[in-house]
Amino acid sequence: MSVDNLEKLLIEELKDLYSAETQITKALPKLVKASSSTELRNAFEHHLKETEGHVRRLDQIFEILGQSPKGKTCDGMKGVLSEGAESMHEAQKGNVRDEAMISAAQRVEHYEMAGYGSVRSYAERLGQTTIAQLLQETLDEEKAADKKLTEVARKLNTHARHAA
Amino acid sequence: MKLLIEKIQNLRTLYIDQARLLLSAEQQIVDGLEKMADAVTDEQLQQAFRSHRQESKVHITRIERILNHTAGDADEKKCKAVSSLIGEGNELIQECDGTLRDVALIAAAQRIEHYEMAAYGALRNFAQMLGLKGDAEALDQTLHEEGDADDLLTGISDRLNHAAMLLP
């Protein structure tokens, strides 16, 4: 038993998210490359830039806390990403692969939404207002990215129907 | 070199593939929630995990029905993502105790809920695109139940986070 107060839990969960974000910055370029739709490629490229910003925000938070962000691997994200990669490779390039990637990316987004939601409320409880605010900004961007992907998925489907 | 096998060639096979993954996810969650319910101390949280476990069994029946009529069988495909999410929860059980464990397990459970929300959202959209109206309705119902379970956990965590802050 090593985590015995809310601040330690906050730090643990932030390290988990730092590892998750780092993994995502490595995965997104692959999604960009594999996208057939220009709109989807743009969405992934945009989110890659945003994700790099999320890493910087976490760096800033760790600085405030006087802690190192390193030393933890987020196994949850590893599992979500490897499942997504598998589905991407199994799906035929084109519309179906795009749909498969969108659904994989939305699983990633949702993992982050849950993760950031938790740490944001721990930070609030601990009176760490600046940290809570930074986490809220990232949380909002993750939610927006998820919505954007739903929109792209719907458009892809409409195009596919017209093409058929 | 890894051989690339593109087994999924259209939206319908993608739909079936993802339904199989969700079936495996739900089966693992039914087991995982039992362990989590046993590990927590707060009664309301324990109750929430137990009742969601019952709900998850209903979700399994819904997916089995969908698979039976679209694929002709209800075989699952191992969902590695949920295995790793449950693994993270188990790790937290080892690392924390008491109220803090409760708080940590809520966070773990919410990651699982969110995984399911994303997965069911995608699956429901696929059902709509494929014109499978009945499937889309059933999946939408599950999606709402996952959302409600997530909201309930947020409510409990507001109370428990406060208690955790008061820990020495």
Interface residues (C-beta under 8 A of the other chain):
Chain A: M1 S2 V3 D4 N5 L6 L9 E12 E13 D16 C74 D75 G76 K78 G79 V80 S82 E83 S87 H89 E90 A91 Q92 K93 N95 V96 E99 A100 I102 S103 Q106 R107 E109 H110 Y111 M113 A114 G115 G117 S118 S121 Y122 R125 L126 D146 T150 A153 R154 N157 A160
Chain B: L4 I5 E6 K7 I8 Q9 N10 L11 T13 L14 D17 Q18 L21 C79 K80 A81 V82 S83 S84 L85 G87 E88 E91 L92 Q94 E95 C96 D97 L100 V103 A104 I106 A107 Q110 R111 E113 H114 Y115 M117 A118 A119 G121 A122 N125 F126 M129 D150 T154 S157 D158 N161 H162 A164 M165 L167 P168
